[in-house]
Amino acid sequence: MKLDKFFQTLLLTGAVIVVINTPAKGEEVREDIQGKSSTQRVGKSTLDQQLAGTDKKITSRKSSVLAPSTRKSRLFKSQIASSLQRAKSDKTSKNIRQLSEIELPATSAQMLVQSPTPTNPPNPEQRSGDQQVIPITGVKANPTDKGVEVILETTLGEQLQVTNRSTGNNFIADIPNAQLRLPSGEAFTFRSEKPLTGIIEITATNIDANTVRVTVVGDVEPPTVELFDDNAGLVFGINSAATATQPSQQPQTPQAQQPASGTETPQNEPPAQPDEPIELVVTGEQDGYRVTNTTTGTKTDTPLRDIPQSIEVIPQEVLRDQQVTRLEDALRNTSGVNQSFNFGPFTFYNIRGFDVTETNLLRDGLIDTLAGQVSELSSIERVEVLKGPASVLFGLGNPGGSINLVSKRPLPDPFYTVDATVGSYSFYRGAVDLSGPLNDSKTVLYRLNLAYRNSGSFVDFFEGESLNISPVISVELSKKTNLTLEAEYIKTRDTYASGVPVIGSLLPNPNGKVSRNLNLFEPSDSVEQTIIRLGYRLEHKFNENWSINNAFRFVHRDLDQRRTDSNGLDADNRTWLRSFSESSSENENYAMSTNLIGKFATGSIQHQLLFGFDLNRLDNSSPIAPLFEAASINIFNPVYGGSPTTVIGTFGESGLRQQTNSLGIYLQDQVALMDNLKILLGGRFDLIDRKYEDFAKNTESSGSDSAFSPRFGIVYQPIPAISLYTSYTSSFTPPGGSYFFGIDSSFKPERGNQYEVGVKADLNDRLSATVALFDLTRTNVTTEDPNNRDVSIQVGEQNSRGVELNLAGEILPGWNIFAGYAYIDARITKDNTLTPGSRLSNSANNSFNLWTSYEIQKGNLQGLGAGVGLFFVGDRVDFNNTYTVPSYLRTDASIFYKRERFRAALNFKNLFDIDYFESSLGARVYYGQPFTIQGTVSFQF
């Protein structure tokens, strides 16, 4: 696909989305509000739950937590513009002045709410480089005797700059020097529906990286809003205009009144009714399918719509609703991601047609080569997938994309959850998630995740168990400095699943069809792993514009395995040849990253600068292990237990030590030329140093390499809800294997270059969509020489091009969707031995994923919900294009019920029990999971 075709398609797609989306922008008050997620019912008097995932309903009478006498009034009473407009036509009120004309007493705090103000954001020139962006660490809502108050919690409340405007019956206040941030670092949205008579909705949300918007939607009249400074933060005192203008309830002397007609007499006012409890609804970003911000794409907290590259985020809510506990199940929700093969406990993936290598796996933005190998997700908050090359951010890696696992962080309020799951094939799992403060001042927080799994499988004697312990402690060393300490201990014991022969499953075998339960390994085969992670993250803010962070992680794995490998099918199409080995290995991964982040302005142009460097060391070693000839097996009538015979060589992964050291220095600038035109510029220089030891041959060699990786992108937003973008990104991968060390000096590093254009659209304030078109080329590709298995060759060039569409968010209250489609044409374009034009292995031309769920919001069945998922993967080919793995459509479903602290769910996978193949490897293919049921009970306390 030529680049000009990309731009034509982009313009056409953008025009269609603009046409579809424009009518939704008629409500000016809502056009910039960031996503709302599924609602969470919390207190009727105090909403002290800081969006920690707790469902709690408290009934009490109206009360005010903060004494008014302790507050400084910013505004005596702010009646909205529409009220003032009515006053202009009232002769008794013709002297009423605009709010901007009101003079406050000299003893009051500076009036920061002005009316009216322009709809557009403040001039960039007014946002000087030293302006503070004040974090708002929480939101509380409390009923009062007048109405309701919303408290934006911050210790710098007096420094918040507030401007307001009105549209119809709506009050809108923008705070251009603040950002809503939970202590855990997550952006969120506050929402209260019908908190009192005359008020439809109150929301507080981030509309960009440094602006908070508070919106009060009146019913038939505009609301009345008072602002106060308090030790807790900025307080919005809100009551409806009808309530505000009611006459005083002081006793009055009755006045004689003439009836309007001869028969009518005035009726006495009905007595005042007792106050009814107010139910407030708070919505947290973590409660929805739509995620608005990420750090994976830029290493800074940036709205997804401002990043000129496709990024998919699978949030905790999708993982929870699907009862996902393994990475392979999570990635079914990502367009353009397929399994390469599933080798027992180890699963490998490709993105946009290219394999994901160990350096494409990240944990909290640091390279973690073992992040995807042990894929229990008990300590993972969400999974983020960056599509395309990412070397400018993370260094060496394949060009298809990177997978970042984001860890759960400590919460400021007590949060305790226990899960228990039982399922088909002897699946048992228990998990505990504990978090909260360790001291009264909440400067020391903790989180502890524990999980144990014991499971079987539809494959004969393929079973395993795992134990995960993941503690995290966060310490606020000062108001500007925070230290997070983390650790993880993982112990697993699994057996292997071999897959089944292609001849006898996909291709005909004169002897019949093999069972999908067949396992070509021995029942005594096993793999045991012990993984330890230790790390820290130190963050310091010099001021509100400049900060620095430093992160370090050490990962160590001991692996012991006993395996009977497959050597292929004999000429009789019945006998499977095998070999046997016992081996051990150690893997160590050191990763450190330091980033300086600053915001400043050059005239009217805004900058967010990132300067950083990272260091990585990957060290893998394994003693020499002999390879034995093992007894063959009849694939139609397997008999196990044969003993190994003669030594035939050395196990291929033993007797080696490989060490890779890398240093990367990078610079990135996110430039806002205007509010709707942004440029991303980045570059990285890498130095690679590698050492290779062959214990069997008693040889040692080393080498080094370097590379520069640029990045460029443009984002244009014709309206706030639409982002049109284009980008160029690149990747760098040093050649792997012994050939790097002087055997053939002609080998060059692999390079990846991607051109991408796309559209990101907020279809409304709860639903977002992305369309991306890409052209990705990989050069200097290395593969195994078909004439000599011990030597690798550079086969030339590969290309992948296609389109991806993603949709995530809430369609209607309670109805969520997470969907994607990908068309990928990944082929060999230049090669020494393979035919140009051949498809790349295990890459599907077409794939789509859909998961949608609905939860009843009101009535006796409130909390009852159901979900359904469709996962389609098109046909794929093996490496040599000798056979085709057929397409499949798998259907999943769930039904759940949650009430306050209790949640129960049933999840059905492969609902119609179809036979399908997940992946292939050489002469074997791997069956997908048959129909299974899992039931989970969760209790929160």
C-alpha positions, -999 to +999 in steps of 0.1 A: +000+000+000+016+033-011+019+062+013-004+084-008-031+058-005-027+059+033-034+097+033-064+093+010-078+066+032-070+087+063-089+118+050-118+097+039-120+079+073-116+112+092-144+128+072-167+099+079-160+100+117-163+138+118-197+136+101-209+109+124-195+126+155-205+162+149-241+160+159-230+146+193-212+179+199-244+200+201-241+199+239-213+222+243-210+214+280-200+178+274-177+179+244-144+178+263-153+157+292-131+126+295-144+091+297-169+080+322-168+044+334-192+020+350-208+036+381-200+028+416-226+035+444-209+049+475-219+070+505-249+092+510-232+114+535-195+111+531-178+097+500-144+088+515-139+059+492-111+071+469-122+051+439-105+020+454-129-004+437-152-007+468-189-008+463-205+007+495-238+023+501-244+043+533-277+059+543-276+089+566-290+124+569-275+154+552-244+167+570-214+189+562-180+174+571-162+207+569-173+235+591-181+267+570-165+288+597-131+274+587-134+284+551-125+315+531-152+324+506-140+330+471-174+340+458-203+352+479-229+336+456-224+328+419-257+329+401-252+316+366-255+337+335-289+325+324-303+337+357-287+371+351-302+372+316-337+367+331-329+394+356-322+419+327-359+417+316-372+421+352-378+457+359-374+451+396-340+436+390-326+459+363-297+470+385-283+435+390-246+435+378-226+408+361-204+387+383-173+404+368-186+437+381-191+426+417-164+440+441-155+417+469-145+431+504-108+437+508-107+411+535-119+382+513-097+359+494-088+368+458-118+361+436-107+335+411-141+327+396-150+352+369-181+353+347-183+351+318-150+338+304-142+326+268-150+290+259-115+285+246-086+275+269-063+302+282-038+317+258-007+295+258+013+327+265-004+329+299+009+295+308+044+304+316+071+279+321+070+283+359+032+279+363+023+252+388+001+223+378-014+213+411-023+177+417-058+171+431-054+139+450-091+130+456-127+141+453-153+140+480-190+148+478-211+155+509-248+164+513-253+197+532-283+215+547-284+236+515-276+210+489-244+193+482-207+202+483-179+188+461-144+190+476-113+189+453-087+176+478-054+194+476-030+211+500-027+240+476-063+249+472-057+286+474-035+284+443-061+269+421-071+293+393-108+290+385-127+304+355-163+298+348-189+301+320-224+290+314-243+273+287-281+271+291-287+256+325-251+244+329-223+257+351-188+250+339-157+258+359-122+252+344-091+250+365-062+254+340-034+247+365-045+214+380-049+177+373-070+150+390-046+123+402-052+094+426-023+086+449-017+055+429-011+077+398-043+070+379-064+097+363-101+095+371-135+110+366-159+120+394-196+118+386-227+123+407-262+118+392-293+137+405-277+146+438-306+169+447-338+183+432-330+205+402-295+192+396-292+165+369-255+158+372-222+169+387-189+159+370-152+166+376-127+154+350-094+160+333-099+176+299-062+177+292-029+172+309-032+203+331-069+214+332-097+201+354-133+208+345-162+209+370-196+208+354-230+212+371-260+204+349-292+221+360-326+206+352-349+235+343-329+263+359-293+270+363-277+261+397-262+283+423-226+277+432-205+290+461-167+285+462-147+282+494-110+277+503-106+251+530-077+232+545-089+201+526-089+219+493-113+238+470-150+234+479-179+239+455-211+245+474-240+236+451-277+240+453-304+243+427-317+277+418-352+268+430-339+260+464-317+290+465-346+314+458-371+300+482-383+325+508-370+324+543-388+301+567-389+327+594-425+331+609-445+358+593-477+376+602-505+363+580-517+388+554-553+389+543-556+381+506-584+387+481-595+356+463-589+355+426-625+345+422-656+345+443-652+308+452-615+303+456-595+309+487-557+307+491-544+272+500-518+269+527-484+257+517-479+220+525-456+214+554-420+208+547-411+172+542-383+156+561-350+155+542-346+124+521-312+107+519-291+118+489-275+091+468-244+101+450-227+082+423-189+084+419-172+070+388-136+061+387-116+056+355-106+022+367-143+012+365-145+013+328-133-003+296-121+031+282-086+043+293-076+078+284-040+081+295-009+060+292+029+062+298+038+034+274+038+055+243+059+084+255+073+076+290+052+106+302+016+106+313-001+115+280-036+113+267-039+085+242-054+108+216-023+130+217+001+101+208+007+096+171+009+058+173-016+030+179-017+018+216-043-006+231-049-008+268-066-038+283-079-025+316-086-043+349-123-043+342-120-064+310-096-088+328-121-091+357-152-096+335-135-123+315-118-138+345-084-136+328-055-149+348-030-156+320-014-132+295-024-153+265-061-148+273-056-111+279-040-106+245-070-122+227-085-087+232-059-070+211-062-066+174-032-077+153-018-100+180-016-137+174+000-167+191+032-179+174+031-211+194+022-224+228+049-248+241+034-260+273+038-233+300+055-210+275+035-189+250+050-168+222+033-141+202+036-120+171+024-084+166+016-071+131+031-102+117+065-102+135+075-123+165+077-107+199+112-113+214+122-112+250+133-076+247+098-066+235+084-076+270+082-049+295+071-046+332+062-010+342+082+003+312+114-016+320+126-045+298+118-077+316+126-107+295+105-130+317+074-109+319+055-130+294+069-164+303+051-168+336+019-151+329-001-152+362-018-117+363-026-115+400-003-085+405-011-068+371-034-038+369-036-037+331-019-048+299-007-022+273+003-030+238+023-005+217+020-013+180+050-009+158+087-002+165+095+013+199+133+014+200+133+052+206+118+045+240+130+010+250+160+002+229+167-031+212+136-051+201+117-065+171+096-040+151+061-055+156+054-040+189+059-042+227+038-056+255+039-037+288+025-052+320+015-025+345+017-035+381-009-028+408+001+001+431-007+008+468-040+026+476-044+053+502-075+037+518-081+001+531-089-023+503-092-060+508-104-086+483-105-124+483-112-144+451-118-181+447-122-199+413-131-234+404-133-247+369-133-275+344-103-298+341-095-295+378-089-258+378-085-243+413-073-208+420-073-185+450-061-149+452-059-122+478-054-085+471-047-063+502-039-026+503-040+005+525-020+028+547+006+017+573+004+049+593-022+075+602-008+102+579-009+078+549+026+086+539+034+049+539+012+026+518+013-010+509-001-036+486+001-073+488-011-097+461-011-135+467-023-161+442-021-199+440-032-220+410-035-257+405-049-268+372-052-296+347-059-296+310-077-313+281-042-325+270-031-358+286-011-353+318-005-316+310-010-299+344+007-274+366+007-252+397+020-218+406+024-196+437+028-158+434+037-134+462+039-097+452+044-071+480+048-033+472+055-005+496+052+032+488+068+058+510+063+095+508+097+108+518+086+144+515+058+164+497+079+162+466+097+128+468+082+094+467+099+060+469+083+027+459+098-006+468+086-038+451+093-075+451+078-106+436+083-143+443+070-169+418+073-207+421+059-229+393+058-265+384+043-275+350+044-303+325+048-299+287+022-300+260+037-312+227+010-304+202-001-330+177+014-340+143+001-321+113-003-354+094-032-369+112-048-336+123-047-309+096-035-332+068-048-367+062-030-397+076-037-432+061-038-446+096-065-423+108-069-391+129-050-384+161-067-374+193-066-338+203-057-350+238-025-366+226+007-356+243+040-367+228+060-359+260+064-383+288+042-381+320+074-377+340+086-346+320+084-314+339+097-278+341+102-260+374+109-223+378+117-200+406+116-163+398+125-134+420+120-097+412+134-069+433+132-032+424+124+004+433+111+036+418+121+070+431+103+101+420+111+137+428+094+169+418+116+200+417+085+220+411+052+216+393+068+217+359+100+197+364+105+162+378+129+133+377+124+096+382+147+066+385+137+030+384+156-002+388+146-039+386+165-071+391+150-104+379+165-138+385+152-172+373+163-208+381+149-233+356+151-270+357+135-292+330+132-328+320+118-331+285+113-356+257+116-336+225+099-343+192+120-352+162+093-358+136+071-385+121+086-416+106+079-428+071+051-451+083+031-421+094+026-438+128+059-437+147+070-404+163+107-401+168+120-385+201+150-374+221+155-368+258+174-343+279+177-330+314+190-294+318+191-264+340+196-227+333+199-193+351+186-161+337+193-126+351+180-093+339+191-059+353+172-029+341+176+008+351+160+039+337+164+076+346+141+103+331+141+140+335+107+155+325+100+192+321+073+215+309+081+249+295+071+274+269+090+292+241+066+321+234+032+306+227+046+271+220+043+246+248+069+218+253+070+187+274+106+175+273+119+140+282+156+134+285+167+100+298+190+070+297+186+034+305+210+005+311+201-032+306+220-064+311+206-098+300+226-128+312+216-163+303+237-194+311+232-232+311+256-260+319+263-287+293+235-313+292+237-345+271+210-353+246+198-389+245+180-409+220+146-417+234+121-445+227+097-436+198+060-436+203+029-447+183+008-416+178-024-437+176-017-460+205+009-443+227+028-463+253+048-442+278+077-450+301+105-459+277+140-452+290+166-430+272+193-450+253+225-437+238+239-402+239+235-385+205+248-351+212+244-320+234+211-304+242+209-273+220+202-248+248+229-260+272+266-254+275+262-217+266+264-183+283+252-152+265+255-118+280+241-086+264+248-051+278+230-020+264+231+017+270+205+040+255+204+078+256+172+094+243+156+128+239+119+135+232+099+167+229+061+168+228+054+202+212+021+219+212+023+245+184-014+253+191-040+237+212-051+215+183-017+209+166+009+188+183+043+174+172+063+145+187+100+145+180+123+118+194+157+102+189+178+075+207+213+064+204+221+028+215+254+011+223+253-027+225+280-050+239+277-088+237+297-117+250+292-153+240+308-185+256+304-220+243+313-244+271+312-275+249+337-260+223+356-240+250+354-209+229+346-173+237+338-143+215+324-108+218+313-079+198+296-045+199+273-024+178+255+009+178+224+025+162+204+057+161+166+053+161+145+084+152+108+091+157+085+117+144+047+123+146+020+149+141-014+151+157-040+175+144-074+179+161-099+197+139-123+195+168-115+184+204-130+150+199-110+140+168-073+134+164-057+129+130-022+117+132+007+105+111+041+091+123+074+075+114+091+051+139+121+028+138+136-001+156+170-016+161+179-053+169+214-066+170+219-099+152+215-129+176+235-161+177+271-171+173+274-155+139+275-121+156+309-129+171+332-130+141+320-160+121+305-138+094+315-101+096+289-093+069+259-095+092+243-063+100+218-053+127+181-058+119+162-026+113+125-019+113+108+012+098+071+020+101+049+046+085+015+050+102-015+073+098-047+071+117-077+087+134-085+087+171-120+098+180-140+103+212-174+093+199-189+107+231-176+113+266-176+075+273-167+058+240-135+061+219-124+046+186-091+043+167-084+036+131-047+030+121-031+022+088+005+011+087+033+000+065+061-018+084+094-031+068+119-053+085+154-056+069+185-077+075+163-106+088+181-136+103+167-171+101+180-207+104+200-218+073+179-247+058+212-264+048+229-262+082+208-260+114+238-247+133+242-216+112+219-186+108+216-165+077+201-131+069+173-138+045+167-103+034+135-083+039+099-087+052+070-063+050+037-060+069+010-036+060-026-033+070-054-016+090-065-019+126-098-006+142-104-005+179-134+005+200-136+008+238-159+023+263-195+025+275-223+027+249-251+032+275-250+032+313-240-003+322-234-015+286-196-017+279-177-028+248-142-037+239-136-046+203-111-046+175-104-057+139-072-061+120-063-068+084-026-077+081-007-087+050+027-098+062+050-113+036+086-120+026+098-095+001+134-105-003+150-138+006+179-161-001+160-194+000+123-188+005+100-175-022+093-138-022+057-131-017+052-160+008+032-152+039+049-149+073+041-178+096+013-176+122+001-142+110-036-141+101-048-118+074-080-111+092-088-112+129-113-095+152-122-095+188-154-084+205-163-084+242-194-067+254-211-068+288-242-053+304-251-048+340-286-039+352-284-005+369-317-002+389-345-023+404-346-056+422-321-071+397-295-043+401-260-058+399-270-087+376-251-087+343-239-108+314-212-107+288-204-123+255-172-125+235-164-134+199-128-141+189-120-147+152-086-156+138-081-161+101-061-188+084-023-189+089+006-207+074+038-224+087+072-211+081+078-229+048+042-222+036+037-260+033+003-262+051-024-238+062-038-236+098-076-230+093-095-200+107-117-202+137-145-183+156-146-189+193-175-177+215-171-169+252-198-158+276-203-148+312-230-141+338-223-123+370-240-107+400-225-081+423-240-065+454-221-042+476-190-062+486-199-095+470-194-106+434-201-140+418-195-149+382-196-179+358-174-177+327-179-200+297-150-204+272-155-218+238-192-220+244-200-241+214-170-265+219-155-260+184-123-278+174-097-252+164-060-248+162-043-220+182-009-221+165+017-242+148+054-251+152+072-271+124+054-305+120+031-299+149-001-279+156-016-269+189-053-274+196-072-246+213-091-249+245-124-269+244-156-258+262-147-250+298-166-234+328-151-213+356-169-200+386-155-172+407-167-158+440-152-125+452-156-108+486-144-073+493-141-060+529 
